Amino acid sequence: MENKYRKYVFYAFGEIILVVIGILIALQINNNNDIRKQRMKELHYLENIVTDLRSNITEMDKYLQIRSNCIEAASRILEYFEGKPLSDLSAFNEDGMAIYTWQKFYQSNNTFQELINSGNLAIISNDSIKNKLLDIESLYKKMKSEEDHFRFDTEKLIYEPLYELMDLNPLVNNYAYRASNGQVGSNISLSEEKFGEYLANIKLKNGFVMTVLEFDVMNGQMRQMKEMSENLIEIINREQGKNI
């Protein structure tokens, strides 16, 4: 009886151990599946981040070129304020229009905003990627602040005196005619007298001085953001190459 009891105890103990082992294996498998699902979700986010970054780089290349052209246009305008004879009123007007119609840059950061708003930023396991995303967002806010600064300067130094001094209708029509090769607008003659008053206005001159200065600052910030974005894409590409 004692031997049978011992065998029963050993058998029961063995059964318990097998059940525990089975549970541990099942938990490990389930945990591995959860990790795999989490990793797949992370890689999906990373892929979308790269898409956003590439879109931003394309836009930044466009804005860098446009703003560089604006710097050149403002510099040419300033030459006339300094005494260079004004012979081609239409070309002068075209340079001015490049400044009057400047635009703000808006980045594509939908994936980053989704990570923040959903509380899923922690799903990004690579700290370098998270830190780069946060750094880019911080720089973007500085860029928007600089744009707001230039917007204020433009309103005070360019738009206000321009609207008081010049009739915009011939300026717009002349510019549209030249830009569209005669498809829209009209070939209106511009007033040499009015442009003489324009070039005597110190506010307008200061506005173009600030254009050169602040567009140069904005371009510097944008080049930095582009470089950071390209670097982040390289980091993400390496991260995506890891085994799931």
SVG drawing of the C-alpha trace seen along z (x, -y; Angstrom):
<svg xmlns="http://www.w3.org/2000/svg" viewBox="-7 -111 30 113">
<polyline fill="none" stroke="black" stroke-width="0.4" points="0.0,0.0 2.8,-2.3 4.6,-1.7 1.3,-2.3 0.8,-5.6 4.3,-6.7 3.8,-5.9 0.5,-7.8 2.2,-10.8 5.0,-10.7 2.5,-10.3 0.4,-13.2 3.5,-15.4 4.6,-14.6 1.2,-15.5 1.3,-18.8 4.8,-19.6 3.6,-18.7 0.6,-21.0 2.8,-23.8 5.3,-23.3 2.4,-23.3 1.1,-26.6 4.5,-28.2 5.0,-27.1 1.5,-28.5 2.3,-31.8 5.6,-32.0 4.0,-31.4 1.3,-33.9 3.9,-36.4 6.0,-35.9 2.9,-36.4 2.1,-39.7 5.7,-40.8 5.5,-40.0 2.2,-41.9 3.7,-44.8 6.7,-44.8 4.5,-44.6 2.6,-47.6 5.8,-49.5 7.1,-48.8 3.9,-50.0 4.3,-53.3 7.9,-53.6 7.0,-53.0 4.4,-55.8 6.9,-58.1 9.3,-57.6 6.5,-58.5 5.8,-61.7 9.5,-62.6 10.0,-62.0 7.0,-64.2 8.5,-66.9 11.8,-66.7 10.2,-67.2 8.3,-70.2 11.4,-71.6 13.4,-71.4 10.6,-73.4 10.4,-76.0 14.2,-76.4 14.3,-77.2 11.4,-79.6 12.8,-81.4 16.2,-81.6 14.6,-83.2 12.8,-85.6 16.2,-86.6 17.6,-87.3 14.5,-89.3 14.6,-91.4 18.3,-92.0 17.7,-93.3 14.9,-95.5 17.2,-97.0 19.7,-98.0 17.0,-100.4 16.4,-101.8 20.2,-102.5 20.1,-104.5 20.3,-102.0 18.2,-103.4 14.8,-101.7 14.3,-100.9 12.1,-97.7 9.0,-98.4 7.5,-95.0 10.6,-93.1 10.7,-95.2 7.0,-94.5 7.6,-90.8 10.4,-90.8 8.0,-92.5 5.2,-90.0 7.6,-87.2 7.8,-88.8 4.2,-89.8 2.9,-86.3 5.2,-84.4 3.7,-81.3 4.2,-79.5 5.6,-75.9 3.5,-73.2 5.1,-69.8 3.4,-66.5 3.5,-64.9 0.3,-62.9 2.0,-59.8 3.8,-61.6 0.6,-63.3 -1.2,-60.0 1.6,-58.5 1.3,-61.4 -2.5,-61.7 -3.0,-57.9 -0.3,-57.6 1.6,-55.1 4.9,-56.9 6.3,-54.3 5.7,-51.7 8.8,-53.0 11.5,-50.9 14.5,-52.8 15.2,-55.8 17.2,-57.5 14.1,-57.5 11.9,-58.9 14.5,-61.6 14.9,-62.6 11.2,-62.9 10.9,-65.1 13.9,-67.2 12.4,-67.7 9.1,-68.7 10.9,-71.2 12.8,-72.7 9.5,-72.9 8.0,-75.1 11.0,-77.4 10.5,-77.6 6.8,-78.6 7.8,-81.2 10.3,-82.7 7.5,-82.7 5.2,-84.5 7.9,-87.1 8.4,-87.6 4.6,-87.8 4.4,-90.6 7.3,-92.5 5.7,-92.0 2.4,-93.4 3.9,-96.4 6.7,-97.2 5.5,-96.0 1.7,-95.4 0.6,-98.5 2.6,-101.1 2.1,-99.1 -1.7,-99.2 -1.7,-102.9 0.7,-103.9 0.0,-101.6 -3.0,-100.6 -2.8,-96.9 -5.0,-96.2 -2.3,-97.2 0.4,-95.5 -1.5,-92.2 -2.7,-92.3 0.8,-93.1 2.3,-90.3 -0.3,-87.8 0.2,-88.7 3.9,-88.1 3.7,-85.0 1.2,-83.3 2.8,-84.5 -0.3,-86.5 -2.9,-83.9 -4.4,-85.9 -4.2,-89.5 -3.3,-92.3 -0.3,-94.1 -0.9,-97.3 1.7,-100.0 2.9,-100.7 3.4,-104.2 7.0,-105.3 5.9,-108.1 4.3,-105.7 7.3,-103.5 9.4,-106.6 7.3,-107.2 7.6,-103.5 11.4,-103.7 11.3,-106.8 9.4,-104.9 11.7,-103.9 9.2,-101.4 9.2,-99.4 13.0,-99.5 13.2,-98.2 10.7,-95.5 12.9,-94.1 16.0,-94.4 14.1,-92.1 13.0,-89.8 16.7,-89.1 17.6,-88.7 14.6,-86.5 14.3,-84.4 18.0,-83.5 17.3,-82.5 14.3,-80.4 16.3,-78.7 19.0,-77.9 16.4,-76.3 14.8,-74.4 18.2,-73.0 18.8,-71.8 15.3,-70.2 15.9,-68.5 19.3,-67.1 17.7,-65.8 14.9,-64.2 17.3,-62.5 19.3,-61.2 16.2,-59.9 15.2,-58.0 18.6,-56.3 18.1,-55.3 14.6,-53.9 15.9,-52.0 18.4,-50.3 15.7,-49.6 13.4,-48.1 16.2,-45.8 16.1,-44.0 14.4,-40.7 10.8,-40.8"/>
</svg>
